[in-house]
Amino acid sequence: MTRVLIVDDEPALARALAVVFRANRYEAQVATTGAAAVQAVTDWHPDVVVLDLGLPDLDGMDVLRAIRSWSTLPIVVLSARQTSDDKVEALDAGADDYVTKPFGTDELLARIRAAVRRRPAEEDPPVVRAGAFTVDLALRRVVLASGETVRLTPTEWHLLELLTRNVGKIVGRRELLQELRGPNLDVETHYLRVYMAQLRRKLEPDPARPRHLITEAGVGYRLQL
């Protein structure tokens, strides 16, 4: 049975959508915040996400980018934002389709079916194994070679994720800071040193002599397998 994650902060609409999907032989779950949506994607593993952009904690675009950063899961935006700019931004960020409110349920169901059909039959598991630890991007989990799961802060995870998606390549300091702290703070490189030191203490067998989280002097950082 196809699993649909409904992300919308309007309880009545979310419940109504869940009823519609279940009546049409879908398994449906509701998330009313962006954080809950990201957690549901990693824990519940839906087949498609119906995403509202107006959420109380995170902008829906941030949720879209977060999911798309590690998954090709179909995402259909369902939003009251109707301008061309909004649609273009969402589609460029990785949305598979964009439906505006108000909408017809038959049309929405048809778009969901089309999005699910276009999804690749299988995805390579987004797992990167270094000698000392393993990074599972889909589960947002890091496990040491000993089998111990490592707890990371959101910023530590984001930094490690950026390096993991560019494994073996140098990621520049400016690019990392723009991702971690926003475009207005892209020159405060001391933040990167702090975050990297924290990651090394948690992941490297000898943080003073890192084997995997490598500094490229004057340029940036690299994850070395």
VEXLOTOR-677291 format. One line per field, with one value per residue: residue number from 1; residue in one letter; x negated, y, z negated of N, C-alpha, C, CB in turn. Coordinates in nm, 2 decimals, m for minus. Atoms other than C-alpha are relative to their C-alpha. Glycine has a CB too. Layout:
% residues N
resi = [NUM,...]
resn = [a,...]
n_c1 = [X,...]
n_c2 = [Y,...]
n_c3 = [Z,...]
ca_c1 = [X,...]
ca_c2 = [Y,...]
ca_c3 = [Z,...]
c_c1 = [X,...]
c_c2 = [Y,...]
c_c3 = [Z,...]
cb_c1 = [X,...]
cb_c2 = [Y,...]
cb_c3 = [Z,...]
This chain:
% residues 225
resi = [1,2,3,4,5,6,7,8,9,10,11,12,13,14,15,16,17,18,19,20,21,22,23,24,25,26,27,28,29,30,31,32,33,34,35,36,37,38,39,40,41,42,43,44,45,46,47,48,49,50,51,52,53,54,55,56,57,58,59,60,61,62,63,64,65,66,67,68,69,70,71,72,73,74,75,76,77,78,79,80,81,82,83,84,85,86,87,88,89,90,91,92,93,94,95,96,97,98,99,100,101,102,103,104,105,106,107,108,109,110,111,112,113,114,115,116,117,118,119,120,121,122,123,124,125,126,127,128,129,130,131,132,133,134,135,136,137,138,139,140,141,142,143,144,145,146,147,148,149,150,151,152,153,154,155,156,157,158,159,160,161,162,163,164,165,166,167,168,169,170,171,172,173,174,175,176,177,178,179,180,181,182,183,184,185,186,187,188,189,190,191,192,193,194,195,196,197,198,199,200,201,202,203,204,205,206,207,208,209,210,211,212,213,214,215,216,217,218,219,220,221,222,223,224,225]
resn = [m,t,r,v,l,i,v,d,d,e,p,a,l,a,r,a,l,a,v,v,f,r,a,n,r,y,e,a,q,v,a,t,t,g,a,a,a,v,q,a,v,t,d,w,h,p,d,v,v,v,l,d,l,g,l,p,d,l,d,g,m,d,v,l,r,a,i,r,s,w,s,t,l,p,i,v,v,l,s,a,r,q,t,s,d,d,k,v,e,a,l,d,a,g,a,d,d,y,v,t,k,p,f,g,t,d,e,l,l,a,r,i,r,a,a,v,r,r,r,p,a,e,e,d,p,p,v,v,r,a,g,a,f,t,v,d,l,a,l,r,r,v,v,l,a,s,g,e,t,v,r,l,t,p,t,e,w,h,l,l,e,l,l,t,r,n,v,g,k,i,v,g,r,r,e,l,l,q,e,l,r,g,p,n,l,d,v,e,t,h,y,l,r,v,y,m,a,q,l,r,r,k,l,e,p,d,p,a,r,p,r,h,l,i,t,e,a,g,v,g,y,r,l,q,l]
n_c1 = [m0.08,0.08,m0.01,0.00,0.02,m0.06,0.07,m0.09,m0.03,m0.15,m0.05,m0.12,0.04,0.09,m0.09,m0.08,0.09,0.03,m0.12,m0.01,0.11,m0.03,m0.11,0.06,0.09,0.13,0.02,0.03,0.05,0.00,0.09,m0.05,0.12,0.11,0.09,m0.06,0.00,0.14,0.01,m0.09,0.06,0.11,m0.04,m0.12,0.03,m0.12,0.03,m0.02,m0.03,m0.08,0.06,m0.04,0.11,m0.02,0.01,0.02,0.14,0.10,m0.06,m0.01,0.12,0.11,m0.03,0.02,0.14,0.06,m0.03,0.07,0.14,0.04,m0.10,m0.07,m0.15,m0.09,m0.06,m0.10,m0.03,m0.14,0.02,m0.08,0.08,m0.04,0.07,0.10,0.13,0.00,0.00,0.14,0.10,m0.02,0.05,0.15,0.06,m0.01,m0.14,m0.04,m0.12,m0.04,m0.15,m0.04,m0.13,m0.07,0.03,m0.09,0.06,0.03,0.12,0.11,0.02,0.07,0.14,0.07,0.02,0.11,0.13,0.05,0.04,0.12,0.11,0.08,m0.04,0.09,0.10,0.12,m0.01,0.09,0.09,0.14,0.07,0.14,0.06,m0.04,m0.14,m0.09,m0.10,m0.12,m0.07,m0.15,m0.04,0.06,0.06,0.14,0.04,0.15,0.04,m0.03,m0.15,m0.07,m0.06,0.05,m0.10,0.05,m0.09,m0.05,0.11,0.10,m0.05,m0.01,0.14,0.04,m0.08,0.06,0.13,m0.03,m0.05,0.11,0.11,0.12,0.02,0.02,m0.11,0.06,m0.05,m0.11,m0.12,m0.05,m0.06,m0.12,m0.10,m0.02,m0.04,m0.07,0.09,0.06,0.10,0.08,0.14,0.04,0.05,0.03,m0.10,0.02,0.10,m0.07,m0.09,0.08,0.06,m0.10,m0.02,0.12,0.00,m0.11,0.01,0.14,0.07,0.10,m0.04,0.11,0.05,m0.12,0.02,m0.12,m0.04,0.13,0.01,0.08,0.03,m0.03,m0.10,m0.12,0.01,m0.02,m0.03,0.08,m0.04]
n_c2 = [m0.12,m0.12,m0.08,m0.14,m0.09,m0.13,m0.10,m0.11,m0.05,m0.01,0.14,0.04,0.04,0.11,0.11,0.03,0.06,0.14,0.08,0.02,0.10,0.13,0.06,0.04,0.11,m0.05,m0.01,m0.14,m0.06,m0.14,m0.08,m0.14,m0.09,0.04,0.09,0.13,0.06,0.06,0.12,0.11,0.06,0.08,0.12,0.07,0.03,m0.01,0.02,m0.13,m0.10,m0.11,m0.10,m0.14,m0.09,m0.09,0.08,m0.09,0.00,m0.01,m0.03,0.12,0.01,0.05,0.15,0.06,0.01,0.10,0.14,0.02,0.01,0.13,0.10,m0.03,0.02,m0.10,m0.11,m0.09,m0.12,m0.03,m0.12,m0.12,m0.09,0.02,m0.08,0.08,0.01,0.11,0.13,0.02,0.03,0.14,0.10,m0.01,0.06,0.15,0.05,0.08,m0.07,m0.11,m0.02,m0.12,0.01,0.12,0.10,0.12,0.12,0.09,m0.05,0.03,0.14,0.03,m0.05,0.09,0.12,m0.02,m0.02,0.13,0.08,m0.05,0.03,0.11,0.12,0.02,m0.11,0.05,m0.05,m0.11,0.03,m0.02,0.07,m0.03,0.11,m0.02,m0.03,0.01,m0.11,0.04,m0.13,0.02,0.01,m0.11,0.07,0.03,0.12,0.03,0.14,0.09,0.02,m0.11,m0.11,m0.13,m0.11,m0.12,m0.12,m0.03,m0.06,0.10,0.08,m0.07,m0.01,0.14,0.04,m0.07,0.07,0.13,m0.01,m0.03,0.09,m0.01,m0.13,m0.11,m0.10,m0.12,m0.06,m0.10,0.08,0.07,m0.10,m0.04,0.10,0.02,m0.12,m0.10,m0.08,m0.12,0.04,0.09,m0.02,0.03,0.13,0.06,0.09,0.13,0.07,0.05,0.11,0.11,0.06,0.07,0.12,0.08,0.06,0.11,0.10,0.05,0.07,m0.09,m0.13,m0.08,0.05,0.05,0.08,m0.01,m0.14,m0.06,m0.14,m0.04,m0.14,m0.12,0.02,0.06,0.13,0.12,0.13,0.10,0.14]
n_c3 = [0.00,m0.01,0.12,m0.02,0.11,m0.02,0.09,m0.01,0.13,0.01,0.04,m0.07,m0.13,0.01,0.03,m0.12,m0.10,0.04,m0.03,m0.14,m0.04,0.05,m0.08,m0.13,0.02,0.04,0.14,0.02,0.13,0.00,0.07,0.00,0.01,m0.08,0.07,0.00,m0.13,m0.03,0.08,m0.06,m0.12,0.04,0.09,m0.05,m0.14,m0.09,m0.14,m0.06,0.10,m0.04,0.09,0.00,0.02,0.11,0.13,0.11,0.06,m0.12,m0.13,m0.07,m0.10,0.08,0.02,m0.14,m0.02,0.10,m0.04,m0.12,0.01,0.01,m0.06,m0.13,0.04,m0.06,0.09,m0.07,0.08,0.00,0.07,m0.04,m0.08,m0.14,m0.10,m0.08,0.06,0.10,m0.07,m0.06,0.11,0.05,m0.10,m0.01,0.12,m0.01,0.01,m0.12,m0.06,0.08,m0.01,0.08,0.07,0.01,m0.10,m0.01,0.05,m0.11,m0.06,0.10,m0.01,m0.12,0.01,0.09,m0.08,m0.10,0.07,0.05,m0.12,m0.05,0.09,m0.04,0.07,0.12,0.02,0.07,0.14,0.02,0.11,m0.03,0.10,0.02,0.08,0.14,0.02,m0.12,0.00,m0.07,m0.02,0.01,0.14,0.08,0.11,m0.01,0.09,0.00,m0.03,0.12,0.00,0.08,m0.07,0.05,0.01,m0.05,0.00,m0.13,m0.08,m0.03,m0.10,m0.12,m0.05,m0.04,m0.12,m0.11,m0.03,m0.04,m0.14,m0.09,0.05,m0.08,m0.06,0.09,0.01,0.04,0.13,m0.02,m0.04,0.13,0.09,m0.06,0.03,0.15,0.08,m0.08,m0.08,0.06,0.09,m0.07,0.02,0.14,m0.01,0.13,0.04,m0.06,0.08,0.12,m0.04,m0.04,0.12,0.07,m0.08,0.02,0.13,0.01,m0.11,m0.03,0.11,0.06,m0.05,m0.03,m0.13,m0.07,m0.11,m0.09,m0.01,m0.04,m0.03,m0.12,0.05,m0.08,m0.10,0.05,0.07,m0.08,0.06,m0.07,0.04]
ca_c1 = [0.00,m0.14,m0.22,m0.14,m0.27,m0.05,m0.23,0.02,0.08,0.46,0.60,0.93,0.78,0.51,0.78,0.99,0.70,0.61,0.97,0.96,0.63,0.74,1.06,0.85,0.64,0.35,0.19,0.18,0.00,0.02,m0.25,m0.16,m0.51,m0.82,m1.03,m0.77,m0.76,m1.14,m1.12,m0.83,m1.02,m1.32,m1.12,m0.80,m0.95,m0.65,m0.63,m0.52,m0.49,m0.21,m0.36,m0.21,m0.45,m0.30,m0.41,m0.43,m0.80,m0.98,m0.91,m0.79,m1.07,m1.32,m1.15,m1.15,m1.52,m1.60,m1.42,m1.56,m1.91,m1.91,m1.61,m1.45,m1.11,m0.83,m0.71,m0.39,m0.35,0.00,0.01,0.22,m0.08,0.02,m0.24,m0.47,m0.77,m0.66,m0.59,m0.93,m1.12,m0.95,m1.01,m1.37,m1.42,m1.31,m0.93,m0.78,m0.46,m0.28,0.10,0.26,0.54,0.83,0.80,1.00,0.94,0.95,0.68,0.46,0.50,0.40,0.09,0.00,0.03,m0.19,m0.46,m0.48,m0.50,m0.79,m0.99,m1.28,m1.20,m1.50,m1.73,m2.09,m2.10,m2.26,m2.52,m2.88,m3.13,m3.46,m3.70,m3.60,m3.23,m2.93,m2.70,m2.34,m2.19,m1.84,m1.82,m2.02,m2.24,m2.61,m2.75,m3.11,m3.30,m3.23,m2.85,m2.78,m2.54,m2.67,m2.45,m2.51,m2.37,m2.17,m2.47,m2.72,m2.49,m2.44,m2.82,m2.88,m2.60,m2.75,m3.09,m2.94,m2.75,m3.08,m3.29,m3.65,m3.61,m3.71,m3.41,m3.51,m3.47,m3.25,m3.01,m2.99,m2.92,m2.66,m2.48,m2.53,m2.47,m2.33,m2.48,m2.54,m2.78,m2.99,m3.32,m3.32,m3.54,m3.61,m3.27,m3.37,m3.68,m3.46,m3.21,m3.48,m3.66,m3.34,m3.28,m3.64,m3.60,m3.29,m3.40,m3.78,m3.98,m4.25,m4.10,m4.44,m4.54,m4.22,m4.20,m3.86,m3.77,m4.05,m4.14,m4.26,m4.45,m4.32,m4.05,m3.80,m3.74,m3.71,m3.56,m3.82,m3.72]
ca_c2 = [0.00,0.34,0.56,0.93,1.18,1.49,1.80,2.07,2.29,2.31,2.02,2.01,2.00,1.75,1.52,1.55,1.47,1.16,1.04,1.09,0.90,0.62,0.58,0.55,0.27,0.48,0.46,0.82,1.00,1.36,1.60,1.95,2.10,2.10,1.93,1.65,1.61,1.56,1.31,1.12,1.09,0.94,0.71,0.62,0.61,0.74,0.68,1.04,1.37,1.62,1.94,2.28,2.57,2.77,2.58,2.72,2.63,2.61,2.75,2.47,2.55,2.47,2.13,2.06,2.13,1.93,1.62,1.67,1.69,1.32,1.16,1.15,1.08,1.24,1.57,1.74,2.09,2.18,2.55,2.87,3.05,3.10,3.33,3.20,3.29,3.06,2.77,2.82,2.83,2.51,2.32,2.44,2.32,1.97,1.95,1.70,1.90,2.20,2.22,2.54,2.57,2.55,2.22,1.92,1.59,1.40,1.62,1.59,1.21,1.20,1.41,1.19,0.88,1.04,1.15,0.80,0.64,0.87,0.76,0.53,0.17,0.15,0.40,0.33,0.35,0.68,0.53,0.63,0.42,0.56,0.35,0.49,0.56,0.52,0.80,0.70,1.01,0.86,0.77,1.08,0.85,0.81,0.48,0.42,0.11,m0.02,m0.01,0.29,0.54,0.90,1.19,1.50,1.85,1.98,2.19,1.91,1.69,1.95,2.00,1.62,1.58,1.85,1.68,1.34,1.45,1.56,1.27,1.30,1.65,1.98,2.19,2.55,2.74,3.01,2.75,2.56,2.88,2.99,2.66,2.65,3.01,3.19,3.43,3.71,3.52,3.35,3.50,3.40,3.10,3.05,2.89,2.62,2.54,2.50,2.27,2.06,2.02,1.90,1.65,1.52,1.46,1.25,1.06,1.04,0.78,1.04,1.39,1.55,1.34,1.31,1.04,1.13,1.49,1.66,2.03,2.17,2.48,2.81,2.64,2.42,2.07,1.72,1.39,1.12,0.75]
ca_c3 = [0.00,0.10,m0.20,m0.19,m0.43,m0.46,m0.59,m0.67,m0.98,m0.91,m1.12,m0.94,m0.60,m0.70,m0.85,m0.53,m0.31,m0.52,m0.49,m0.11,m0.07,m0.29,m0.10,0.21,0.07,m0.05,m0.39,m0.53,m0.81,m0.91,m1.02,m1.13,m1.16,m0.95,m1.21,m1.24,m0.87,m0.84,m1.13,m0.97,m0.64,m0.82,m1.06,m0.86,m0.50,m0.30,0.07,0.14,m0.05,m0.01,m0.15,m0.24,m0.24,m0.52,m0.84,m1.19,m1.27,m0.93,m0.59,m0.37,m0.12,m0.40,m0.46,m0.08,m0.06,m0.37,m0.24,0.11,m0.02,m0.09,0.09,0.43,0.25,0.46,0.31,0.43,0.30,0.20,0.12,0.12,0.27,0.63,0.79,1.06,0.86,0.57,0.82,0.99,0.66,0.54,0.86,0.88,0.52,0.62,0.59,0.84,0.88,0.75,0.67,0.56,0.30,0.35,0.54,0.66,0.49,0.82,0.97,0.65,0.66,1.02,0.96,0.67,0.89,1.15,0.90,0.76,1.11,1.19,0.89,0.97,0.88,0.64,0.49,0.39,0.01,m0.09,m0.32,m0.33,m0.52,m0.65,m0.84,m1.18,m1.13,m0.89,m0.79,m0.69,m0.53,m0.50,m0.87,m0.97,m1.18,m1.25,m1.39,m1.50,m1.40,m1.75,m1.67,m1.90,m1.76,m1.79,m1.90,m1.69,m1.72,m1.43,m1.32,m1.35,m1.15,m0.88,m0.85,m0.83,m0.57,m0.35,m0.36,m0.31,0.01,0.15,0.02,0.13,0.25,0.09,m0.03,m0.06,m0.39,m0.24,m0.09,m0.43,m0.62,m0.38,m0.43,m0.81,m0.91,m0.61,m0.35,m0.59,m0.80,m0.54,m0.66,m1.02,m0.97,m1.34,m1.37,m1.13,m1.34,m1.64,m1.47,m1.31,m1.64,m1.79,m1.51,m1.54,m1.91,m1.85,m1.53,m1.50,m1.70,m1.75,m1.71,m1.71,m1.40,m1.20,m0.94,m0.78,m0.86,m0.68,m0.68,m0.35,m0.47,m0.35,m0.14,m0.33,m0.45,m0.31,m0.41,m0.33,m0.33]
c_c1 = [m0.09,0.02,m0.01,m0.02,0.06,m0.06,0.08,0.04,0.15,0.06,0.12,m0.03,m0.09,0.08,0.08,m0.08,m0.03,0.12,0.01,m0.10,0.03,0.12,m0.04,m0.12,m0.15,m0.01,m0.05,m0.04,m0.01,m0.11,0.04,m0.11,m0.11,m0.09,0.07,0.00,m0.13,m0.02,0.08,m0.07,m0.11,0.05,0.11,m0.03,0.12,m0.05,0.02,0.04,0.09,m0.03,0.06,m0.12,0.01,0.01,m0.04,m0.15,m0.10,0.08,0.00,m0.11,m0.12,0.02,m0.02,m0.15,m0.06,0.03,m0.07,m0.15,m0.05,0.09,0.06,0.15,0.08,0.06,0.09,0.04,0.15,0.01,0.10,m0.08,0.01,m0.08,m0.10,m0.13,0.00,m0.01,m0.14,m0.10,0.02,m0.05,m0.15,m0.06,0.02,0.14,0.03,0.12,0.05,0.15,0.04,0.14,0.09,m0.02,0.11,m0.07,m0.04,m0.13,m0.12,m0.03,m0.08,m0.14,m0.08,m0.04,m0.12,m0.13,m0.05,m0.05,m0.14,m0.12,m0.08,0.04,m0.08,m0.10,m0.12,0.01,m0.11,m0.08,m0.14,m0.08,m0.15,m0.05,0.05,0.15,0.07,0.10,0.12,0.08,0.15,0.05,m0.06,m0.07,m0.15,m0.04,m0.15,m0.02,0.03,0.15,0.07,0.05,m0.04,0.11,m0.07,0.10,0.05,m0.11,m0.11,0.05,0.00,m0.14,m0.05,0.07,m0.06,m0.13,0.03,0.06,m0.11,m0.12,m0.12,m0.03,m0.01,0.13,m0.05,0.07,0.12,0.13,0.06,0.07,0.13,0.11,0.03,0.06,0.06,m0.10,m0.06,m0.11,m0.11,m0.15,m0.05,m0.05,m0.03,0.11,m0.02,m0.11,0.06,0.08,m0.08,m0.07,0.10,0.03,m0.12,0.00,0.09,m0.03,m0.14,m0.06,m0.10,0.03,m0.11,m0.07,0.11,m0.03,0.11,0.04,m0.12,0.01,m0.09,m0.03,0.03,0.11,0.13,m0.03,0.04,0.03,m0.08,0.03,m0.13]
c_c2 = [0.12,0.09,0.15,0.08,0.14,0.10,0.13,0.04,0.03,m0.13,m0.05,m0.05,m0.13,m0.13,m0.04,m0.07,m0.15,m0.09,m0.03,m0.10,m0.14,m0.07,m0.04,m0.10,0.05,m0.01,0.15,0.03,0.15,0.06,0.14,0.10,m0.05,m0.10,m0.14,m0.06,m0.06,m0.13,m0.11,m0.06,m0.10,m0.13,m0.08,m0.04,0.00,m0.02,0.14,0.10,0.10,0.12,0.14,0.08,0.09,m0.08,0.09,0.01,0.03,0.04,m0.13,m0.02,m0.06,m0.15,m0.07,m0.02,m0.10,m0.14,m0.03,m0.02,m0.14,m0.10,0.05,m0.03,0.11,0.10,0.08,0.11,0.03,0.13,0.11,0.10,m0.03,0.08,m0.09,m0.01,m0.11,m0.14,m0.03,m0.03,m0.14,m0.10,0.00,m0.06,m0.15,m0.05,m0.07,0.06,0.10,0.02,0.11,m0.02,0.12,m0.10,m0.11,m0.12,m0.09,0.04,m0.03,m0.15,m0.04,0.05,m0.08,m0.13,0.02,0.02,m0.13,m0.09,0.05,m0.04,m0.12,m0.13,m0.03,0.11,m0.07,0.05,0.11,m0.02,0.01,m0.05,0.05,m0.11,0.00,0.01,m0.02,0.10,m0.05,0.13,m0.02,0.00,0.11,m0.06,m0.02,m0.11,m0.02,m0.14,m0.09,m0.04,0.10,0.11,0.13,0.10,0.12,0.11,0.02,0.06,m0.09,m0.09,0.06,0.01,m0.14,m0.04,0.07,m0.06,m0.14,0.00,0.04,m0.08,0.00,0.13,0.11,0.08,0.12,0.06,0.09,m0.08,m0.07,0.10,0.05,m0.10,m0.01,0.12,0.10,0.09,0.12,m0.03,m0.09,0.03,m0.03,m0.15,m0.07,m0.10,m0.14,m0.08,m0.06,m0.13,m0.12,m0.06,m0.09,m0.14,m0.10,m0.07,m0.12,m0.12,m0.05,m0.08,0.09,0.14,0.09,m0.04,m0.06,m0.08,0.03,0.14,0.09,0.15,0.03,0.15,0.11,m0.02,m0.05,m0.13,m0.11,m0.12,m0.11,m0.14,m0.08]
c_c3 = [0.00,m0.12,0.04,m0.13,0.03,m0.10,0.02,m0.14,m0.02,m0.04,0.08,0.14,0.00,m0.03,0.13,0.10,m0.04,0.03,0.15,0.05,m0.05,0.07,0.14,m0.01,m0.02,m0.15,m0.03,m0.14,0.01,m0.09,0.00,m0.01,0.09,m0.06,m0.01,0.13,0.03,m0.08,0.06,0.13,m0.04,m0.07,0.07,0.15,0.09,0.14,0.07,m0.11,0.06,m0.10,0.02,m0.03,m0.12,m0.13,m0.11,m0.05,0.11,0.12,0.08,0.10,m0.07,m0.02,0.13,0.02,m0.09,0.05,0.13,m0.01,m0.02,0.07,0.13,m0.02,0.08,m0.10,0.09,m0.09,0.01,m0.08,0.05,0.07,0.15,0.10,0.07,m0.07,m0.11,0.07,0.05,m0.11,m0.05,0.09,0.02,m0.12,m0.01,m0.02,0.13,0.06,m0.10,0.02,m0.09,m0.07,0.05,0.11,0.00,m0.04,0.11,0.07,m0.09,0.01,0.13,0.00,m0.09,0.07,0.10,m0.06,m0.04,0.12,0.04,m0.09,0.05,m0.08,m0.12,m0.01,m0.07,m0.14,m0.03,m0.12,0.04,m0.12,0.00,m0.09,m0.15,m0.03,0.13,m0.01,0.09,0.02,m0.01,m0.14,m0.08,m0.13,0.03,m0.10,0.01,0.04,m0.11,0.00,m0.08,0.09,m0.06,0.00,0.05,m0.02,0.14,0.09,0.04,0.11,0.14,0.07,0.06,0.13,0.12,0.05,0.06,0.15,0.10,m0.04,0.09,0.06,m0.10,0.01,m0.06,m0.13,0.02,0.03,m0.13,m0.09,0.05,m0.03,m0.15,m0.06,0.09,0.07,m0.06,m0.09,0.06,m0.01,m0.14,m0.01,m0.13,m0.04,0.06,m0.08,m0.12,0.03,0.04,m0.11,m0.07,0.07,m0.02,m0.13,m0.01,0.10,0.02,m0.12,m0.07,0.06,0.04,0.14,0.08,0.13,0.11,0.02,0.02,0.02,0.12,m0.03,0.09,0.10,m0.06,m0.07,0.10,m0.08,0.08,m0.05,m0.03]
cb_c1 = [0.10,0.04,m0.12,0.14,m0.16,0.16,m0.15,0.13,m0.08,0.06,0.03,0.11,m0.08,m0.10,0.09,0.06,m0.13,m0.03,0.13,m0.02,m0.14,0.03,0.11,m0.04,0.00,m0.03,m0.11,0.13,m0.13,0.14,m0.15,0.10,m0.05,m0.08,m0.02,0.15,0.03,m0.11,0.04,0.13,m0.06,m0.10,0.06,0.12,m0.07,0.07,0.09,0.11,m0.13,0.16,m0.15,0.11,m0.03,0.13,m0.10,0.08,m0.03,m0.08,m0.07,0.13,m0.03,m0.02,0.15,0.06,m0.07,0.06,0.15,0.03,m0.05,m0.02,0.11,m0.05,0.02,0.11,m0.11,0.13,m0.09,0.10,m0.14,0.06,m0.15,0.14,m0.08,m0.01,m0.03,0.13,0.10,m0.04,0.02,0.15,0.07,m0.04,0.07,m0.08,0.10,0.02,0.12,m0.08,0.07,0.01,m0.02,0.15,m0.14,0.05,0.09,0.11,0.01,0.04,0.13,0.08,0.00,0.08,0.12,0.04,0.02,0.12,0.10,0.00,0.05,m0.15,m0.01,m0.07,0.05,m0.13,m0.02,0.07,0.03,m0.04,0.00,m0.01,m0.15,m0.07,0.02,0.06,m0.06,0.08,m0.04,0.04,m0.04,0.10,0.07,m0.09,0.08,m0.05,m0.15,m0.04,0.02,m0.10,0.16,m0.12,0.05,m0.04,m0.07,0.12,m0.06,m0.03,0.14,0.06,m0.09,0.02,0.15,m0.02,m0.09,0.11,0.12,m0.03,0.05,0.00,0.12,m0.12,0.12,0.02,m0.12,m0.03,m0.04,m0.12,m0.10,m0.01,m0.05,m0.13,m0.12,0.09,0.08,0.11,0.06,0.03,m0.03,0.13,m0.12,m0.02,0.14,m0.05,m0.11,0.09,0.09,m0.10,m0.06,0.13,0.02,m0.13,0.03,0.13,0.05,m0.09,m0.06,m0.15,0.09,m0.11,m0.11,0.09,0.00,0.11,0.09,m0.06,m0.05,0.08,m0.15,m0.12,m0.05,0.10,0.09,m0.11,0.15,m0.15,0.08]
cb_c2 = [0.00,0.08,m0.03,0.04,0.02,m0.01,0.02,m0.02,0.12,0.06,0.00,0.11,0.11,0.02,0.02,0.13,0.08,0.00,0.07,0.13,0.05,0.00,0.11,0.12,m0.09,0.15,m0.10,0.08,m0.07,0.06,m0.02,0.02,0.01,0.12,0.05,0.02,0.11,0.10,0.03,0.06,0.12,0.07,0.06,0.09,m0.14,0.13,m0.10,0.00,0.07,m0.03,0.01,0.02,0.08,0.08,m0.12,m0.05,m0.12,m0.13,0.11,m0.01,0.14,0.07,m0.02,0.09,0.14,0.02,m0.02,0.11,0.08,m0.04,m0.02,m0.09,0.01,m0.08,0.09,m0.09,0.12,m0.11,0.05,0.06,m0.01,0.04,0.11,0.07,0.13,0.01,0.00,0.12,0.10,m0.01,0.03,0.14,0.07,m0.05,0.12,m0.14,m0.11,0.13,m0.14,0.12,0.01,0.02,m0.07,m0.01,m0.07,0.00,0.15,0.04,m0.08,0.07,0.15,m0.03,m0.05,0.13,0.09,m0.08,0.02,0.15,m0.02,0.02,m0.12,m0.14,0.11,0.05,m0.12,0.14,m0.15,0.16,m0.15,0.15,0.01,0.11,0.14,m0.15,0.13,m0.11,0.05,m0.12,m0.13,0.10,m0.13,0.13,m0.13,0.03,0.00,0.07,m0.14,0.06,m0.01,0.04,0.02,m0.01,0.13,0.09,0.12,m0.08,m0.05,0.14,0.05,m0.10,0.04,0.15,m0.01,m0.07,0.10,0.16,m0.14,m0.10,0.04,0.08,m0.07,0.10,0.08,0.09,m0.11,m0.06,0.11,0.03,m0.13,m0.04,0.05,0.09,0.04,0.08,m0.07,0.00,0.15,0.02,0.00,0.10,0.06,0.02,0.09,0.11,0.04,0.05,0.11,0.07,0.03,0.08,0.10,0.06,0.06,0.12,m0.13,m0.04,0.07,m0.01,m0.11,0.12,m0.15,m0.09,0.04,m0.07,0.08,m0.02,0.00,0.04,m0.11,m0.01,0.00,m0.02,m0.04,0.03,m0.07]
cb_c3 = [m0.12,0.13,m0.09,0.07,m0.04,m0.02,0.04,0.08,m0.04,0.13,m0.15,0.01,0.07,m0.11,m0.11,0.05,0.01,m0.15,m0.04,0.07,m0.06,m0.15,0.01,0.08,0.12,0.04,m0.05,0.03,m0.05,m0.05,0.05,m0.12,m0.14,0.04,m0.14,m0.05,0.11,m0.03,m0.14,0.03,0.08,m0.09,m0.12,0.00,0.00,m0.02,0.07,0.11,m0.06,0.00,0.03,m0.11,0.12,0.02,0.02,m0.11,m0.07,0.02,0.07,0.07,0.05,m0.13,m0.04,0.11,m0.02,m0.14,0.03,0.10,m0.12,m0.15,m0.11,0.11,m0.15,0.08,m0.06,0.04,0.04,m0.06,0.02,m0.13,m0.05,0.01,m0.07,0.14,m0.07,m0.08,0.11,0.08,m0.11,m0.04,0.13,0.02,m0.12,m0.11,m0.02,m0.04,0.02,0.03,m0.04,0.09,m0.16,m0.01,m0.04,0.15,m0.10,0.10,0.02,m0.14,m0.02,0.12,m0.05,m0.13,0.07,0.08,m0.12,m0.08,0.11,0.02,m0.15,m0.02,0.09,0.01,m0.09,0.07,m0.10,0.00,m0.05,0.02,0.02,m0.07,0.00,m0.06,m0.06,0.00,0.06,m0.08,0.14,0.08,m0.05,m0.04,m0.03,m0.02,0.05,m0.14,0.04,m0.12,m0.06,m0.10,0.00,0.09,m0.14,0.15,m0.06,0.00,m0.07,m0.13,m0.03,m0.01,m0.11,m0.11,m0.02,m0.03,m0.12,m0.09,0.00,m0.01,m0.03,0.11,0.10,0.03,m0.08,0.11,m0.07,0.12,0.10,m0.07,m0.03,0.15,0.05,m0.06,m0.07,m0.08,0.12,m0.07,m0.12,0.15,0.03,m0.10,0.09,m0.11,0.06,0.15,m0.03,m0.07,0.11,0.11,m0.09,m0.01,0.15,0.03,m0.11,0.03,0.12,0.04,0.06,0.04,m0.09,m0.11,m0.03,0.04,m0.03,m0.05,m0.13,0.12,m0.13,0.14,m0.04,0.07,0.10,0.10,m0.13,0.10,m0.01,m0.03,0.11]
